[in-house]
């Protein structure tokens, strides 16, 4: 198990962005061929690499969005640029803060389904700031603080246990010390669209999450009437439980 985690984490930290597909694999009839993955705050797009590798080997065309994390509008624009390059039906997936982004960007007619993974899922008029008050307080939520410029980070001392308790400690510590800041503007920006109202929606709830309380995740999923899959993992389950997450995305690819 440790070797598998180290392998996944090595891919995570490799710093490469995957865009492509394995043409030799044959997808199920009627499946969306395109998958667009949107990362959360404090990490970059390589957090999706383990999931992307699984889906690519199965023949899906996978795109990793690189969010600037400077504002909601900027991240939505990055996602829309990725969607514009897709040819046909596309599953749009968001992790953590990425759930806010796909909620706003997911009204694109190419988007056939939405997948939320350990993610925030706002209603129109809600922001990450308001959503962070849903459910009981968490260790990770309490450890988010602004720096001198007002950008938000998770306390590096708390990050490993709060965000990535099921990753090897040395990997979790590396992630803690190489965080990408989320701007306060992004944190406070409300969405004006709730794309989940008009799209088939799936939700991977992480039951050991110490950033977004599982109770809050369940509230979001119930409001969206999402198809729920529970995974006994941390906020970093997209790495540790990449296979389970990929399976949910494959189900979403067949949604009608």
Buried (B, 14 or more C-beta within 10 A) or exposed (E): EEEEBBEBBEBBBEEEBBEEBBEEEEBEEEBBBBBBBBBBBBBBBBBBBBBBBBBBBBBBBBBBBBBEBBBBEBBBBBBBEBBEEBEEBBBBBBBBBBBBBBBBBBBBEBBBBBBBBBBBBBBEEBBBEBBBEBBEEBBBBEBBEBEEEEBBBBBBEBBBBBBBBBBBEEBBBBBBEEBBBBBBBBBEBBBEBBBBBEBBBBBBBBEEBBBBBBEBBBBBBEBBEBBBBBBEBBBBBBBBBBEBBBBBBBBBBBBE
